[in-house]
Amino acid sequence: MRTRLLLLVTLFAATSINAHADIYKTKDKNGKVVYTDQPAASDTKAKIVTLPNINELPSVNPPSPGDSDSPAPVADITYKIEIISPESGTRLLANERNLTVSISADQVLQLGHFFAYFLNGEKVNETTDQTITINEPPRGENKVYVEVVDKYGKSFGQSGSIVVYVMRPIVKH
């Protein structure tokens, strides 16, 4: 019986302390502000601080697949893309340092879709622009193609590849 009473008193004390814990603001001997749950007995200038409530957001249940408010799945869109400039087989001479690529698409890009420009299989740019400039493409044969992708990399259409030859002399030092 005594153990139960001790346990009950301890439990009551623990819950009452957590339920109502005052926070005091005081200054130490160096003038620095100190926050504590127990002010010093000799400190008569300690003030009780009222803390604001913790921000809370109500939980939200995701809609189930059968809900009528759920948006219908969007059909996959396929773009037809064509590189209109330069023509395949174009040669960039030594004084032509940059390659400008222009494309056409059969429809306007949907929100979240981008044109990804590739040079020799490596993505060089991802943009909504239909014209880009590739600075200093490497010497020799270069394959260029363009793909429409979303932010996750899913493809929605790809152009055919073109080949561009970059003609630069070899400089020996």
Helices and strands as residue ranges (DSSP letters): H 2-19, E 23-27, E 33-36, E 47-49, E 81-85, E 90-92, E 98-105, E 113-119, E 122-127, E 131-135, E 140-150, E 155-158, E 162-166
